[in-house]
Amino acid sequence: DGGITQSPKYLFRKEGQNVTLSCEQNLNHDAMYWYRQDPGQGLRLIYYSQIVNDFQKGDIAEGYSVSREKKESFPLTVTSAQKNPTAFYLCASSITRITEAFFGQGTRLTVV
Amino acid sequence: AQTVTQSQPEMSVQEAETVTLSCTYDTSENNYYLFWYKQPPSRQMILVIRQEAYKQQNATENRFSVNFQKAAKSFSLKISDSQLGDTAMYFCSYAGGTSYGKLTFGQGTILTVHP
């Protein structure tokens, strides 16, 4: 079945550590996105990529990094510079020129 | 910058009744898309309905329909014959200009359907 797979579903990080969230899609979509969701707020864009080997910062990129070496994969690294990383992270993809985004099931990151 | 506002943090409705969720947005662009997404307790984001700004006809998907008022920058969602499975957080979102796919979201409305 075609879709977007995020892993792990739950992730715990110690303060000062970097962690990487995985996002894989087999929809052959060109564009991929990372959003952060906090309680009581909508989704906020962290990074997006419209094509392999290219990506742009979203609204809240500080403390995060990404790579796009393959069309299917868009991993997100939450670095120790991110001061408040506890949140729900959603990965999405879309076909360029067709606008709706399709979402993975999310990763819940907790700093312990 | 584009903004999306949902003024109803929470709403409730009885099963089989109709409910309308409100959304307003601010943009200077002429070509754009609007969406309603549903996020049930599983937290999976599901596309409910989409509306292209250049289309005057309101979009409809089964029990879900929108009232798109371009001049007023209003985009409300009507759910008819509400079902228990409609209980979820609903997000209004916008994508426009060259940023197609790069969605701007509202704060969300929690909808509870009561039996």
Interface residues (C-beta under 8 A of the other chain):
Chain A: A31 Y33 G40 Q41 G42 L43 R44 L45 Y48 G58 F88 L90 A92 S94 T96 R97 I98 T99 E100 A101 F102 F103 Q105 G106
Chain B: V4 Y33 F35 S42 R43 Q44 M45 I46 L47 R50 F91 S93 A95 Y100 G101 K102 L103 F105 G106 Q107 G108
